[in-house]
């Protein structure tokens, strides 16, 4: 349990905080859920 509490023992640099605050690009890194072709592919039975 003590090791689990150590997860909070870190600090973010100003540079990393700035990167986190950057706006999201609005696209998935894996696939676009709004792409009709992808929706059809995801809906197919395995």
Residue, then its C-alpha position, 0 to 999 in steps of 0.5 A: x500500500x505504501x508503494x501505491x501512495x508513492x505515485x503522487x511523489x513527483x513534480x511536473x516541470x513548467x515545460x511538461x505543464x505547457x505541453x499538457x495545456x496545449x490544445x488537443x488536435x481533435x483527431x484520434x491517434x488510432x482511428x477516427x470514430x467519425x469516419x463512416x467507413x471506420x464505423x462500418x468496419x467497427x460494426x462488423x461481426x468478428 
